[in-house]
Amino acid sequence: MERHGEEVHLDTTEARGGDTPHVVRYMLIFGLVLAILALSAIWITGAATSPQGERTGHVTNQATPES
């Protein structure tokens, strides 16, 4: 801590008042990974259990002609 007249200058550690162990960073990473795994499991389970239609006809990206 330095004093210049009425001004007080603190370095980062003194101003913060403590140590930063990076716990928040690890919790954010853990939460992100957990969310990705949960959403992937929901997506894969839904895709595996949804009924699949019969694919007997020729599939194109064109509309069928009207009769």
C-alpha positions in Angstrom: 0.0 0.0 0.0 1.3 3.4 -0.9 0.1 6.8 0.1 0.4 9.8 -2.2 -1.2 12.7 -0.2 -4.8 11.8 0.3 -4.7 8.9 -2.3 -4.2 5.3 -1.3 -2.8 2.9 -4.0 -3.4 -0.8 -3.5 -2.2 -3.7 -5.6 -4.6 -6.3 -6.8 -4.2 -8.8 -3.9 -4.7 -6.1 -1.3 -7.7 -4.6 -3.0 -9.3 -8.0 -3.5 -8.7 -9.0 0.1 -7.8 -12.6 -0.5 -6.8 -15.4 -2.7 -8.7 -16.6 -5.8 -8.5 -20.5 -6.1 -10.4 -20.6 -9.5 -13.3 -22.7 -8.1 -15.8 -20.8 -10.1 -14.0 -21.6 -13.3 -14.0 -25.3 -12.5 -17.7 -25.3 -11.6 -18.6 -23.6 -14.9 -16.6 -26.1 -16.9 -18.2 -29.0 -14.9 -21.7 -27.5 -15.4 -21.1 -27.1 -19.2 -19.9 -30.7 -19.6 -22.8 -32.0 -17.5 -25.3 -30.0 -19.7 -23.7 -31.3 -22.9 -23.9 -34.9 -21.7 -27.5 -34.5 -20.5 -28.7 -32.9 -23.7 -26.8 -35.5 -25.8 -28.4 -38.4 -23.8 -31.9 -36.9 -24.3 -31.2 -36.4 -28.0 -29.8 -39.9 -28.6 -32.5 -41.6 -26.5 -35.2 -39.8 -28.4 -33.7 -40.6 -31.8 -33.3 -44.3 -30.8 -36.8 -44.8 -29.5 -38.8 -42.7 -32.1 -40.7 -44.7 -34.7 -39.1 -44.8 -38.1 -41.4 -44.7 -41.2 -41.1 -47.2 -44.0 -38.8 -46.0 -46.7 -40.3 -47.8 -49.8 -40.4 -44.9 -52.3 -37.7 -43.0 -54.1 -36.7 -40.0 -52.0 -35.9 -36.7 -53.6 -36.0 -33.1 -52.6 -38.5 -32.2 -55.2 -42.2 -31.8 -54.7 -44.5 -34.5 -56.0 -46.4 -33.5 -59.2 -50.1 -32.7 -58.7 -52.5 -34.9 -60.7 
